[in-house]
Amino acid sequence: MTPLQKRAWLGLGVGIGMSVAILAVFIARGGTSFDDDLVLRAIAYVLCVGGLLVYAITLRIKRRKPGRSEVLIDERDKEIVRRATMVQLWAVLLSLFIWAIALTEAYWDQKSIPIVFVYLIAISGLIVNILAQAIGILIGYRRMR
Amino acid sequence: MPKAEIRNRIRRLRFDHGEMTQEELASRVGCTRQTIIALEAEKYVPSISLAFRIARVFGVPVEEVFQYEE
C-alpha cells in the first residue's frame, strides 16, 4: 500500500468518525436546540477542528521501511490525486446544491431558514470534502492497480 | 478507464537483467514499486520521462520496452 493510499484510508476513517461523532452529539442533545445550546455548538466545533487536526498531523508523519525505495509519491500518485481533486470538487458542489434546493423547498413558506443550517452546511462541506478526496484516491488506485 | 493501448516488456526485461526485482527497478527509475506493478499489468501508461528512464536502466531504446498498439 502506498503512503497516499494509507492517507486516503485515514481520510475515510476521519470523515466517517467525524460524521458519526457529530450525528451522535446531535441525537444525544437534540438537534433543534442547536441555536440556544452553546455546549452542543462547542462540541461540534471541537469535533470538526479535532478531526482536521488529527488528519493534518498524521499527514505529516512519513513512515519509511528500511531497504524500501526512497520514493514515496511518484507521477502515478500525482495523477490519482489530480483526478481525486475533481471528484472532491464535484462532491462538494453537489452537496451544496442539494442543501440549497432542500432548504429552499422546505422553508419556502417561512421565507427564512434557521441559522443552525449554516453550521450544518459548513460541517457537511468539510466532511464531504475529506470523504470525497479519500474515496476518489481509493477508486483511482483500484482502477490503476 | 479503458485498458492502456501501450504494451510493455518490463517484466521480461527485468528477468533478462539478472531477475531484477520490482523494488530495485522502482528505486533506479525513481518511482514506487506499486507503479512498476501497475505498469507491468498495463493498468498505467507512464510519462515519456519515466519511459525513457526505464529504457535507460535496461540499456535499450524506449521502443523495445514500450509498444503502441492500435
Backbone of each chain as ProteinMPNN parsed JSONL, in Angstrom:
{"seq_chain_A": "MTPLQKRAWLGLGVGIGMSVAILAVFIARGGTSFDDDLVLRAIAYVLCVGGLLVYAITLRIKRRKPGRSEVLIDERDKEIVRRATMVQLWAVLLSLFIWAIALTEAYWDQKSIPIVFVYLIAISGLIVNILAQAIGILIGYRRMR", "coords_chain_A": {"N_chain_A": [[0.847, -1.205, 0.0], [0.575, 2.188, -0.876], [1.928, 5.322, 0.467], [0.078, 7.316, -0.062], [-2.302, 5.921, -0.4], [-2.627, 4.963, 2.169], [-3.038, 7.374, 3.412], [-5.454, 8.07, 2.254], [-7.157, 6.09, 3.283], [-6.989, 6.845, 5.91], [-8.18, 9.373, 5.758], [-10.741, 8.591, 5.049], [-11.466, 7.22, 7.35], [-11.317, 9.311, 9.266], [-13.254, 11.061, 8.231], [-15.622, 9.485, 8.332], [-15.613, 8.952, 11.05], [-15.867, 11.563, 12.121], [-18.404, 12.23, 11.112], [-20.074, 10.314, 12.356], [-19.599, 10.905, 15.052], [-20.473, 13.59, 15.281], [-23.12, 13.32, 14.515], [-23.999, 11.646, 16.56], [-23.719, 13.344, 18.768], [-25.54, 15.334, 18.112], [-27.909, 13.847, 18.138], [-27.942, 12.995, 20.786], [-28.109, 15.41, 22.24], [-30.148, 16.725, 21.041], [-30.986, 18.037, 18.081], [-32.514, 20.283, 17.459], [-32.078, 22.09, 19.421], [-29.825, 23.476, 18.863], [-29.51, 26.195, 18.308], [-29.722, 27.539, 20.812], [-28.125, 26.054, 22.434], [-25.135, 26.213, 23.724], [-23.17, 24.453, 24.493], [-23.554, 22.253, 22.837], [-22.882, 23.397, 20.377], [-20.232, 24.015, 20.867], [-19.149, 21.443, 21.249], [-19.535, 20.391, 18.681], [-17.846, 22.065, 17.194], [-15.367, 21.45, 18.341], [-15.14, 18.766, 17.629], [-15.007, 18.97, 14.847], [-12.706, 20.608, 14.421], [-10.871, 19.075, 15.85], [-10.925, 16.63, 14.419], [-9.9, 17.516, 11.97], [-7.365, 18.342, 12.783], [-6.197, 15.919, 13.645], [-6.151, 14.599, 11.21], [-4.493, 16.335, 9.715], [-2.093, 16.271, 11.21], [-1.328, 13.559, 11.104], [-0.835, 13.36, 8.432], [1.593, 14.532, 8.116], [3.363, 12.735, 9.085], [5.815, 10.637, 7.976], [6.278, 7.404, 7.07], [8.87, 5.209, 6.586], [10.023, 2.232, 5.353], [12.95, 0.336, 6.133], [15.305, -0.301, 3.539], [13.476, -0.128, 1.57], [12.248, 1.511, -1.461], [13.198, 4.925, -1.954], [11.391, 6.701, -2.929], [8.323, 8.099, -2.203], [6.033, 9.284, -3.171], [4.979, 9.3, -6.45], [4.745, 9.941, -10.056], [2.389, 8.6, -10.816], [0.884, 8.58, -8.488], [0.486, 11.312, -8.222], [-1.108, 11.812, -10.429], [-3.358, 10.366, -9.728], [-4.175, 11.809, -7.489], [-4.787, 14.212, -8.723], [-7.041, 13.52, -10.231], [-8.696, 12.729, -8.164], [-9.122, 15.132, -6.936], [-10.881, 16.38, -8.623], [-13.122, 14.78, -8.233], [-13.594, 15.411, -5.602], [-14.183, 18.17, -5.784], [-16.577, 18.146, -7.318], [-18.201, 16.652, -5.63], [-18.444, 18.296, -3.358], [-19.652, 20.544, -4.5], [-22.028, 19.369, -5.358], [-23.134, 18.601, -2.903], [-23.595, 21.107, -1.757], [-25.435, 22.115, -3.551], [-27.559, 20.337, -3.192], [-28.2, 20.882, -0.501], [-29.012, 23.579, -0.803], [-31.271, 23.405, -2.52], [-32.938, 21.658, -1.039], [-33.329, 23.099, 1.378], [-34.465, 25.456, 0.444], [-36.859, 24.525, -0.673], [-38.013, 23.354, 1.585], [-38.346, 25.487, 3.396], [-39.714, 27.445, 2.077], [-42.2, 28.704, 2.462], [-41.913, 30.011, 4.935], [-40.054, 31.926, 4.391], [-37.57, 32.254, 5.498], [-34.57, 30.781, 6.792], [-33.612, 28.542, 9.37], [-30.863, 29.36, 11.526], [-29.2, 27.314, 12.3], [-28.709, 25.703, 10.112], [-26.708, 26.889, 8.66], [-24.387, 26.259, 10.052], [-24.542, 23.499, 9.824], [-24.292, 23.143, 7.074], [-21.699, 24.044, 6.683], [-20.245, 22.195, 8.253], [-20.966, 19.775, 7.009], [-19.937, 20.242, 4.474], [-17.227, 20.245, 4.971], [-16.835, 17.59, 5.837], [-17.73, 16.137, 3.596], [-15.839, 16.987, 1.772], [-13.423, 15.842, 2.799], [-14.1, 13.105, 2.764], [-14.762, 12.669, 0.039], [-12.349, 13.152, -1.283], [-10.781, 11.088, -0.237], [-12.212, 8.815, -1.1], [-12.091, 9.202, -3.861], [-9.327, 8.914, -4.299], [-8.939, 6.246, -3.495], [-10.532, 4.9, -5.346], [-9.176, 5.603, -7.652], [-6.725, 4.227, -7.284], [-7.689, 1.636, -7.323], [-8.551, 1.393, -9.922], [-6.183, 1.703, -11.311], [-4.684, -0.427, -10.579]], "CA_chain_A": [[0.0, 0.0, 0.0], [1.397, 3.395, -0.967], [1.605, 6.305, 1.522], [-1.135, 8.049, -0.44], [-3.435, 5.039, -0.107], [-2.784, 4.99, 3.639], [-3.608, 8.68, 3.724], [-6.859, 8.03, 1.836], [-7.879, 5.293, 4.293], [-7.056, 7.696, 7.111], [-9.203, 10.386, 5.471], [-12.047, 7.92, 5.105], [-11.723, 6.97, 8.771], [-11.576, 10.597, 9.933], [-14.541, 11.567, 7.728], [-16.714, 8.68, 8.897], [-15.569, 9.188, 12.503], [-16.446, 12.893, 12.394], [-19.845, 12.167, 10.82], [-20.742, 9.527, 13.403], [-19.49, 11.631, 16.321], [-21.332, 14.779, 15.249], [-24.501, 12.818, 14.496], [-24.291, 11.135, 17.907], [-23.869, 14.503, 19.656], [-26.817, 15.98, 17.759], [-29.011, 12.99, 18.604], [-27.915, 12.98, 22.249], [-28.503, 16.693, 22.832], [-31.311, 17.256, 20.325], [-30.518, 18.96, 17.041], [-33.309, 21.521, 17.4], [-31.628, 23.032, 20.45], [-28.516, 23.975, 18.43], [-29.489, 27.666, 18.374], [-29.515, 28.045, 22.174], [-27.238, 25.167, 23.186], [-23.742, 26.597, 23.498], [-22.341, 23.255, 24.68], [-23.688, 21.468, 21.604], [-22.089, 24.074, 19.339], [-18.809, 23.863, 21.23], [-18.743, 20.052, 20.967], [-19.482, 20.246, 17.221], [-16.618, 22.741, 16.726], [-14.204, 20.677, 18.808], [-15.061, 17.548, 16.807], [-14.55, 19.352, 13.497], [-11.309, 21.053, 14.48], [-10.102, 17.912, 16.302], [-10.805, 15.709, 13.279], [-8.984, 18.113, 10.998], [-6.007, 18.323, 13.353], [-5.718, 14.529, 13.594], [-5.89, 14.338, 9.787], [-3.333, 17.121, 9.291], [-0.871, 15.821, 11.899], [-0.912, 12.248, 10.593], [-0.332, 13.536, 7.066], [2.984, 14.973, 8.189], [4.224, 11.632, 9.516], [6.204, 9.782, 6.859], [6.87, 6.147, 7.532], [9.671, 4.61, 5.511], [10.598, 0.967, 5.804], [14.335, 0.21, 5.691], [15.524, -1.126, 2.359], [12.471, 0.152, 0.545], [12.568, 2.627, -2.352], [13.136, 6.233, -1.3], [10.284, 7.477, -3.476], [7.054, 7.841, -1.516], [4.966, 9.752, -4.062], [5.515, 9.45, -7.796], [3.851, 10.563, -11.033], [1.083, 7.934, -10.827], [0.172, 9.085, -7.309], [0.079, 12.697, -8.505], [-2.213, 11.723, -11.388], [-4.525, 9.905, -8.96], [-4.606, 12.949, -6.659], [-5.4, 15.199, -9.625], [-8.398, 13.048, -10.546], [-9.48, 12.728, -6.921], [-9.479, 16.523, -6.662], [-12.094, 16.643, -9.411], [-14.211, 14.085, -7.516], [-13.78, 16.229, -4.398], [-14.843, 19.412, -6.195], [-17.958, 17.857, -7.722], [-18.956, 16.176, -4.463], [-18.751, 19.458, -2.516], [-20.638, 21.34, -5.249], [-23.292, 18.632, -5.324], [-23.7, 18.681, -1.544], [-24.107, 22.478, -1.583], [-26.614, 22.216, -4.404], [-28.628, 19.579, -2.517], [-28.589, 21.687, 0.669], [-29.724, 24.781, -1.254], [-32.608, 23.043, -3.031], [-33.734, 21.085, 0.053], [-33.713, 24.153, 2.325], [-35.377, 26.391, -0.233], [-38.171, 23.878, -0.779], [-38.578, 23.102, 2.921], [-38.65, 26.728, 4.129], [-40.212, 28.434, 1.119], [-43.323, 29.466, 3.035], [-41.453, 30.861, 6.05], [-39.168, 32.955, 3.811], [-36.291, 32.33, 6.226], [-34.009, 29.455, 7.113], [-32.984, 28.556, 10.705], [-29.415, 29.608, 11.499], [-28.496, 26.051, 12.513], [-28.327, 25.097, 8.833], [-25.424, 27.457, 8.205], [-23.358, 25.418, 10.676], [-24.621, 22.148, 9.263], [-23.747, 23.182, 5.709], [-20.232, 24.151, 6.811], [-19.72, 20.914, 8.76], [-21.127, 18.722, 5.987], [-18.996, 20.555, 3.39], [-15.916, 19.789, 5.442], [-16.809, 16.125, 5.855], [-17.833, 15.672, 2.198], [-14.536, 17.284, 1.183], [-12.45, 14.828, 3.238], [-14.541, 11.785, 2.297], [-14.711, 12.571, -1.428], [-10.957, 13.026, -1.706], [-10.333, 9.743, 0.125], [-12.867, 7.844, -1.993], [-11.515, 9.422, -5.196], [-7.977, 8.325, -4.326], [-9.045, 4.781, -3.418], [-11.05, 4.431, -6.648], [-8.06, 5.77, -8.598], [-5.78, 3.111, -7.118], [-8.351, 0.393, -7.717], [-8.574, 1.353, -11.394], [-4.82, 1.621, -11.865], [-3.943, -1.462, -9.867]], "C_chain_A": [[0.884, 1.257, 0.0], [1.027, 4.363, 0.172], [0.31, 7.063, 1.225], [-2.394, 7.223, -0.17], [-3.711, 5.02, 1.401], [-3.46, 6.28, 4.058], [-5.104, 8.71, 3.375], [-7.695, 7.232, 2.831], [-8.039, 6.091, 5.574], [-8.151, 8.748, 6.946], [-10.598, 9.806, 5.565], [-12.438, 7.676, 6.567], [-12.085, 8.239, 9.514], [-12.945, 11.132, 9.525], [-15.714, 10.814, 8.339], [-16.787, 8.908, 10.415], [-16.222, 10.51, 12.879], [-17.962, 12.875, 12.184], [-20.586, 11.476, 11.955], [-20.749, 10.3, 14.718], [-20.449, 12.828, 16.358], [-22.809, 14.372, 15.258], [-24.914, 12.35, 15.897], [-24.535, 12.295, 18.872], [-25.205, 15.196, 19.385], [-27.999, 15.162, 18.272], [-29.096, 13.049, 20.134], [-28.469, 14.278, 22.856], [-29.72, 17.321, 22.143], [-30.899, 18.334, 19.354], [-31.247, 20.293, 17.046], [-32.823, 22.561, 18.408], [-30.296, 23.694, 20.075], [-28.408, 25.498, 18.597], [-29.15, 28.184, 19.773], [-28.471, 27.235, 22.951], [-25.774, 25.448, 22.842], [-22.823, 25.372, 23.578], [-22.365, 22.406, 23.406], [-22.827, 22.078, 20.485], [-20.594, 23.882, 19.6], [-18.325, 22.446, 20.912], [-18.593, 19.845, 19.456], [-18.2, 20.888, 16.663], [-15.381, 21.93, 17.087], [-14.031, 19.426, 17.946], [-14.527, 17.869, 15.41], [-13.067, 19.713, 13.505], [-10.405, 19.884, 14.882], [-9.87, 16.928, 15.166], [-9.816, 16.225, 12.26], [-7.543, 18.069, 11.484], [-5.398, 16.926, 13.273], [-5.307, 14.201, 12.149], [-4.597, 15.04, 9.349], [-2.039, 16.607, 9.915], [-0.401, 14.488, 11.326], [-0.399, 12.345, 9.158], [1.15, 13.87, 7.059], [3.933, 13.841, 8.556], [4.526, 10.733, 8.33], [6.849, 8.522, 7.424], [7.606, 5.504, 6.357], [10.302, 3.331, 6.037], [12.033, 0.861, 5.301], [14.446, -0.704, 4.481], [14.522, -0.872, 1.257], [12.88, 1.37, -0.278], [12.342, 3.961, -1.643], [11.915, 7.03, -1.738], [8.982, 7.099, -2.78], [5.87, 8.21, -2.397], [5.569, 9.916, -5.455], [4.454, 9.994, -8.75], [2.468, 9.927, -11.062], [0.239, 8.423, -9.654], [-0.363, 10.489, -7.585], [-1.115, 12.719, -9.464], [-3.504, 11.302, -10.662], [-5.071, 11.044, -8.093], [-5.321, 13.989, -7.525], [-6.841, 14.798, -9.953], [-9.281, 13.079, -9.306], [-9.936, 14.144, -6.564], [-10.739, 16.914, -7.431], [-13.311, 15.999, -8.739], [-14.616, 14.919, -6.302], [-14.583, 17.487, -4.736], [-16.315, 19.171, -6.52], [-18.798, 17.41, -6.537], [-19.366, 17.354, -3.575], [-19.813, 20.327, -3.2], [-22.016, 20.688, -5.184], [-23.949, 18.737, -3.95], [-24.28, 20.081, -1.29], [-25.403, 22.679, -2.364], [-27.809, 21.518, -3.734], [-29.136, 20.352, -1.296], [-29.467, 22.873, 0.226], [-31.141, 24.447, -1.709], [-33.495, 22.546, -1.881], [-34.223, 22.173, 1.006], [-34.703, 25.137, 1.701], [-36.784, 25.801, -0.299], [-38.825, 23.721, 0.592], [-39.046, 24.389, 3.613], [-39.202, 27.835, 3.221], [-41.283, 29.334, 1.741], [-42.873, 30.432, 4.132], [-40.6, 32.032, 5.562], [-37.875, 33.169, 4.607], [-35.858, 30.916, 6.623], [-33.352, 29.523, 8.487], [-31.453, 28.615, 10.609], [-28.593, 28.323, 11.649], [-27.983, 25.464, 11.195], [-27.026, 25.674, 8.28], [-24.274, 26.613, 8.76], [-23.34, 24.034, 10.032], [-24.048, 22.088, 7.84], [-22.213, 23.223, 5.768], [-19.628, 22.81, 7.241], [-19.818, 19.836, 7.682], [-20.175, 18.968, 4.817], [-17.604, 20.045, 3.719], [-15.801, 18.264, 5.349], [-16.865, 15.567, 4.422], [-16.487, 15.862, 1.497], [-13.509, 16.199, 1.519], [-12.815, 13.449, 2.661], [-14.381, 11.624, 0.784], [-13.277, 12.427, -1.915], [-10.45, 11.603, -1.444], [-10.922, 8.704, -0.832], [-12.299, 7.963, -3.415], [-10.14, 8.775, -5.325], [-8.068, 6.797, -4.346], [-9.585, 4.194, -4.732], [-9.938, 4.507, -7.7], [-7.072, 4.615, -8.511], [-6.398, 1.794, -7.571], [-8.331, 0.253, -9.247], [-7.186, 1.174, -11.989], [-3.999, 0.516, -11.207], [-3.395, -2.493, -10.847]], "O_chain_A": [[1.824, 1.363, 0.787], [-0.043, 4.245, 0.769], [-0.449, 7.406, 2.131], [-3.423, 7.762, 0.238], [-4.86, 5.056, 1.842], [-4.329, 6.295, 4.93], [-5.911, 9.293, 4.099], [-8.803, 7.637, 3.185], [-9.073, 6.032, 6.238], [-8.944, 8.988, 7.857], [-11.518, 10.436, 6.088], [-13.583, 7.895, 6.964], [-13.034, 8.26, 10.298], [-13.708, 11.602, 10.368], [-16.68, 11.42, 8.805], [-17.87, 9.039, 10.986], [-17.017, 10.585, 13.816], [-18.712, 13.436, 12.983], [-21.592, 11.98, 12.455], [-21.763, 10.352, 15.414], [-21.146, 13.044, 17.349], [-23.635, 14.999, 15.922], [-26.023, 12.622, 16.356], [-25.447, 12.238, 19.697], [-25.91, 15.592, 20.313], [-28.973, 15.718, 18.78], [-30.184, 13.142, 20.702], [-29.196, 14.251, 23.849], [-30.253, 18.327, 22.609], [-30.505, 19.427, 19.761], [-30.673, 21.319, 16.681], [-33.111, 23.751, 18.278], [-29.708, 24.4, 20.895], [-27.36, 26.02, 18.975], [-28.39, 29.143, 19.918], [-27.99, 27.674, 23.997], [-25.252, 24.993, 21.824], [-21.842, 25.263, 22.843], [-21.333, 21.908, 22.957], [-22.14, 21.366, 19.751], [-19.809, 23.626, 18.687], [-17.233, 22.263, 20.374], [-17.645, 19.203, 19.004], [-17.553, 20.33, 15.777], [-14.477, 21.742, 16.273], [-12.912, 19.07, 17.577], [-13.703, 17.136, 14.863], [-12.281, 19.198, 12.71], [-9.316, 19.716, 14.334], [-8.754, 16.448, 14.97], [-8.99, 15.472, 11.744], [-6.62, 17.8, 10.715], [-4.241, 16.761, 12.886], [-4.256, 13.606, 11.908], [-3.731, 14.443, 8.709], [-1.013, 16.514, 9.243], [0.793, 14.303, 11.086], [0.384, 11.503, 8.72], [1.871, 13.537, 6.119], [5.145, 13.951, 8.371], [3.622, 10.138, 7.744], [7.836, 8.581, 8.159], [7.039, 5.289, 5.286], [11.022, 3.342, 7.036], [12.317, 1.249, 4.168], [13.782, -1.738, 4.399], [14.694, -1.345, 0.133], [13.732, 2.157, 0.133], [11.42, 4.107, -0.84], [11.453, 7.92, -1.023], [8.587, 5.933, -2.766], [4.835, 7.544, -2.378], [6.576, 10.607, -5.612], [3.396, 10.451, -8.317], [1.476, 10.616, -11.303], [-0.962, 8.653, -9.795], [-1.497, 10.82, -7.238], [-2.017, 13.544, -9.325], [-4.588, 11.812, -10.946], [-6.284, 11.218, -7.98], [-6.327, 14.57, -7.116], [-7.743, 15.636, -9.952], [-10.464, 13.411, -9.382], [-10.996, 14.334, -5.967], [-11.562, 17.687, -6.94], [-14.388, 16.592, -8.683], [-15.798, 15.108, -6.015], [-15.548, 17.819, -4.047], [-17.19, 19.901, -6.054], [-19.978, 17.751, -6.446], [-20.498, 17.408, -3.095], [-20.756, 20.789, -2.556], [-23.029, 21.357, -4.983], [-25.159, 18.935, -3.841], [-25.339, 20.213, -0.675], [-26.338, 23.328, -1.894], [-28.921, 22.046, -3.717], [-30.343, 20.465, -1.081], [-30.522, 23.131, 0.807], [-32.097, 25.125, -1.331], [-34.65, 22.952, -1.759], [-35.39, 22.178, 1.399], [-35.649, 25.586, 2.347], [-37.77, 26.482, -0.019], [-40.029, 23.927, 0.746], [-40.04, 24.372, 4.34], [-39.156, 29.015, 3.568], [-41.272, 30.553, 1.569], [-43.395, 31.542, 4.241], [-40.452, 33.026, 6.273], [-37.174, 34.16, 4.403], [-36.672, 30.003, 6.765], [-32.605, 30.464, 8.757], [-30.843, 28.004, 9.732], [-27.452, 28.244, 11.194], [-26.944, 24.805, 11.169], [-26.325, 25.01, 7.516], [-23.32, 26.292, 8.05], [-22.283, 23.477, 9.735], [-23.405, 21.111, 7.457], [-21.527, 22.535, 5.012], [-18.637, 22.35, 6.673], [-18.874, 19.077, 7.466], [-19.658, 18.018, 4.23], [-16.902, 19.493, 2.872], [-14.811, 17.727, 4.852], [-16.132, 14.637, 4.085], [-16.051, 15.006, 0.727], [-12.812, 15.699, 0.636], [-11.961, 12.73, 2.144], [-13.924, 10.586, 0.305], [-13.009, 11.672, -2.849], [-9.792, 10.994, -2.287], [-10.211, 7.821, -1.312], [-12.06, 6.958, -4.084], [-9.83, 8.16, -6.345], [-7.367, 6.135, -5.112], [-9.151, 3.128, -5.17], [-9.779, 3.605, -8.522], [-6.634, 4.085, -9.532], [-5.713, 0.939, -8.134], [-8.126, -0.833, -9.789], [-7.031, 0.564, -13.046], [-2.769, 0.523, -11.27], [-2.739, -3.449, -10.435]]}, "seq_chain_B": "MPKAEIRNRIRRLRFDHGEMTQEELASRVGCTRQTIIALEAEKYVPSISLAFRIARVFGVPVEEVFQYEE", "coords_chain_B": {"N_chain_B": [[-11.7, 3.191, -16.627], [-10.317, 2.673, -19.828], [-8.394, -0.169, -20.902], [-4.889, 0.233, -21.219], [-3.409, 1.159, -24.341], [-0.858, 0.886, -24.752], [1.603, -1.407, -24.836], [3.976, -3.3, -22.904], [7.31, -4.546, -22.127], [8.382, -4.862, -19.668], [8.427, -6.701, -17.503], [9.58, -8.97, -18.705], [12.072, -7.911, -19.464], [13.11, -7.303, -16.973], [13.569, -9.837, -15.9], [15.405, -10.728, -17.714], [17.531, -9.205, -17.043], [19.181, -10.173, -14.901], [17.172, -11.056, -13.145], [16.019, -8.786, -11.962], [14.539, -7.072, -9.256], [11.214, -5.738, -8.68], [11.257, -3.719, -6.843], [13.905, -2.876, -6.954], [14.077, -1.901, -9.569], [12.182, 0.138, -9.399], [13.42, 1.793, -7.552], [15.661, 2.554, -9.011], [14.613, 3.988, -11.158], [13.185, 5.932, -9.963], [10.516, 5.769, -8.913], [7.539, 4.412, -7.333], [7.215, 1.008, -6.073], [4.68, 0.084, -6.488], [3.894, 1.449, -8.746], [5.47, 0.264, -10.691], [4.341, -2.269, -10.621], [1.754, -1.642, -11.538], [2.428, -0.752, -14.088], [3.484, -3.081, -15.27], [1.213, -4.611, -15.287], [-0.13, -3.322, -17.164], [-1.898, -1.307, -16.537], [-1.389, 1.251, -16.242], [-0.098, 4.01, -17.979], [3.072, 5.229, -18.5], [4.725, 8.457, -18.016], [6.544, 10.219, -20.592], [9.058, 10.799, -19.72], [9.463, 8.963, -17.574], [9.273, 6.601, -19.014], [11.55, 6.737, -20.623], [13.508, 6.672, -18.66], [13.176, 4.11, -17.641], [13.786, 2.572, -19.898], [16.453, 3.272, -20.159], [17.612, 2.143, -17.899], [17.54, -0.55, -18.605], [19.133, -0.441, -20.749], [18.298, -0.243, -23.401], [16.586, 0.891, -26.447], [13.679, 3.023, -26.12], [11.537, 2.049, -27.566], [11.83, -0.628, -27.465], [10.985, -1.322, -25.065], [8.437, -0.27, -24.689], [5.502, -0.618, -26.628], [3.316, 0.685, -29.027], [-0.003, -0.094, -29.599], [-2.552, -0.2, -31.921]], "CA_chain_B": [[-10.631, 3.576, -17.555], [-10.032, 1.578, -20.755], [-7.051, -0.728, -20.768], [-3.919, 1.004, -21.998], [-3.045, 0.615, -25.654], [0.605, 0.773, -24.755], [2.093, -2.675, -24.282], [5.376, -3.18, -22.491], [8.051, -5.792, -21.858], [9.172, -4.596, -18.453], [8.617, -7.934, -16.73], [10.542, -9.8, -19.445], [13.382, -7.266, -19.374], [13.616, -7.439, -15.595], [14.108, -11.192, -15.729], [16.606, -10.832, -18.553], [18.616, -8.429, -16.411], [19.531, -10.765, -13.608], [15.976, -11.149, -12.298], [15.918, -7.544, -11.195], [13.25, -7.002, -8.551], [10.402, -4.542, -8.94], [11.733, -2.72, -5.891], [15.174, -2.336, -7.458], [13.773, -1.086, -10.755], [11.495, 1.347, -8.905], [14.436, 2.633, -6.914], [16.582, 3.095, -10.023], [13.955, 4.949, -12.062], [12.586, 6.987, -9.143], [9.065, 5.687, -8.713], [7.223, 3.427, -6.294], [7.074, -0.37, -6.567], [3.287, -0.071, -6.94], [3.81, 1.952, -10.124], [6.043, -0.798, -11.548], [3.303, -3.323, -10.688], [0.69, -1.142, -12.419], [2.967, -0.719, -15.46], [3.573, -4.456, -15.774], [-0.165, -5.088, -15.501], [-0.632, -2.44, -18.235], [-3.007, -0.516, -15.995], [-0.924, 2.626, -16.187], [0.833, 4.401, -19.038], [3.993, 6.18, -17.86], [5.091, 9.68, -18.726], [7.677, 9.986, -21.502], [10.277, 10.85, -18.901], [9.618, 7.687, -16.856], [9.503, 5.566, -20.023], [12.968, 6.816, -21.013], [14.345, 6.237, -17.523], [13.089, 2.641, -17.577], [14.56, 2.039, -21.032], [17.877, 3.523, -19.89], [18.059, 1.141, -16.915], [17.749, -1.819, -19.301], [20.116, -0.21, -21.814], [17.683, -0.483, -24.716], [15.745, 2.027, -26.871], [12.364, 3.027, -25.467], [10.613, 1.233, -28.371], [11.979, -2.048, -27.113], [10.279, -1.536, -23.794], [7.013, 0.067, -24.886], [4.99, -0.685, -27.996], [1.977, 1.242, -29.183], [-0.859, -0.98, -30.414], [-3.844, 0.423, -32.274]], "C_chain_B": [[-10.335, 2.407, -18.506], [-8.597, 1.09, -20.588], [-6.099, -0.003, -21.714], [-3.615, 0.327, -23.327], [-1.538, 0.457, -25.765], [0.983, -0.551, -24.083], [3.535, -2.468, -23.811], [5.982, -4.53, -22.148], [8.872, -5.644, -20.579], [9.45, -5.888, -17.668], [9.694, -8.82, -17.378], [11.96, -9.228, -19.276], [13.97, -7.361, -17.968], [14.255, -8.811, -15.403], [15.371, -11.392, -16.557], [17.798, -10.074, -17.962], [18.836, -8.93, -14.987], [18.378, -10.824, -12.624], [15.883, -9.955, -11.346], [14.546, -7.483, -10.507], [12.499, -5.717, -8.921], [10.883, -3.396, -8.054], [13.007, -2.047, -6.413], [14.931, -1.435, -8.675], [13.128, 0.234, -10.328], [12.508, 2.329, -8.336], [15.327, 3.311, -7.956], [15.914, 4.118, -10.945], [13.235, 6.065, -11.29], [11.065, 6.966, -9.131], [8.791, 4.646, -7.634], [7.079, 2.034, -6.919], [5.664, -0.603, -7.111], [3.114, 0.425, -8.378], [4.383, 0.927, -11.098], [5.014, -1.928, -11.709], [2.196, -2.901, -11.663], [1.151, -1.107, -13.875], [2.994, -2.126, -16.053], [2.191, -5.04, -16.065], [-0.855, -4.29, -16.62], [-1.896, -1.703, -17.805], [-2.633, 0.95, -15.942], [0.071, 2.87, -17.311], [1.763, 5.467, -18.457], [4.172, 7.457, -18.668], [6.277, 9.345, -19.635], [8.98, 9.913, -20.715], [10.514, 9.51, -18.188], [9.916, 6.554, -17.845], [10.982, 5.555, -20.442], [13.875, 6.331, -19.88], [14.345, 4.708, -17.415], [13.939, 2.018, -18.688], [16.065, 2.164, -20.773], [18.437, 2.5, -18.887], [18.358, -0.185, -17.604], [18.753, -1.685, -20.457], [19.575, -0.498, -23.205], [16.898, 0.759, -25.133], [14.344, 1.897, -26.274], [11.353, 2.152, -26.229], [10.724, -0.249, -28.049], [11.282, -2.366, -25.794], [8.779, -1.331, -23.991], [6.643, -0.011, -26.351], [3.573, -0.137, -28.016], [1.165, 0.33, -30.086], [-2.195, -0.308, -30.66], [-4.947, -0.614, -32.293]], "O_chain_B": [[-10.125, 1.281, -18.055], [-7.709, 1.842, -20.186], [-6.449, 0.328, -22.847], [-3.568, -0.899, -23.427], [-1.023, -0.048, -26.763], [0.704, -0.765, -22.904], [4.222, -1.56, -24.278], [5.28, -5.514, -21.914], [9.938, -6.245, -20.445], [10.575, -6.126, -17.228], [10.584, -9.342, -16.707], [12.91, -9.956, -18.986], [15.183, -7.484, -17.801], [15.334, -8.934, -14.823], [16.282, -12.121, -16.164], [18.942, -10.3, -18.357], [18.691, -8.191, -14.014], [18.57, -10.665, -11.419], [15.699, -10.09, -10.136], [13.524, -7.805, -11.113], [13.086, -4.75, -9.408], [10.908, -2.24, -8.479], [13.167, -0.83, -6.328], [15.506, -0.352, -8.789], [13.48, 1.302, -10.827], [12.458, 3.529, -8.603], [15.7, 4.476, -7.813], [16.581, 5.018, -11.456], [12.74, 7.021, -11.886], [10.41, 7.992, -9.312], [9.725, 4.063, -7.085], [6.854, 1.896, -8.122], [5.463, -1.369, -8.054], [2.297, -0.104, -9.133], [3.855, 0.74, -12.194], [4.844, -2.471, -12.8], [1.757, -3.689, -12.5], [0.374, -1.392, -14.786], [2.581, -2.337, -17.193], [2.026, -5.855, -16.973], [-2.005, -4.552, -16.97], [-2.825, -1.503, -18.587], [-3.469, 1.797, -15.631], [0.96, 2.057, -17.566], [1.295, 6.497, -17.973], [3.816, 7.525, -19.844], [6.93, 8.316, -19.464], [9.865, 9.103, -20.991], [11.629, 8.987, -18.196], [10.711, 5.661, -17.553], [11.584, 4.492, -20.594], [14.882, 5.664, -20.118], [15.374, 4.093, -17.136], [14.699, 1.078, -18.46], [16.844, 1.277, -21.123], [19.577, 2.052, -19.009], [19.312, -0.873, -17.24], [19.164, -2.677, -21.059], [20.312, -0.946, -24.084], [16.571, 1.594, -24.289], [13.888, 0.796, -25.965], [10.436, 1.587, -25.632], [9.813, -1.026, -28.332], [11.029, -3.525, -25.463], [7.963, -2.122, -23.518], [7.378, 0.469, -27.214], [2.749, -0.445, -27.155], [1.582, 0.015, -31.2], [-2.882, 0.1, -29.724], [-6.101, -0.284, -32.567]]}, "name": "protein", "num_of_chains": 2, "seq": "MTPLQKRAWLGLGVGIGMSVAILAVFIARGGTSFDDDLVLRAIAYVLCVGGLLVYAITLRIKRRKPGRSEVLIDERDKEIVRRATMVQLWAVLLSLFIWAIALTEAYWDQKSIPIVFVYLIAISGLIVNILAQAIGILIGYRRMRMPKAEIRNRIRRLRFDHGEMTQEELASRVGCTRQTIIALEAEKYVPSISLAFRIARVFGVPVEEVFQYEE"}
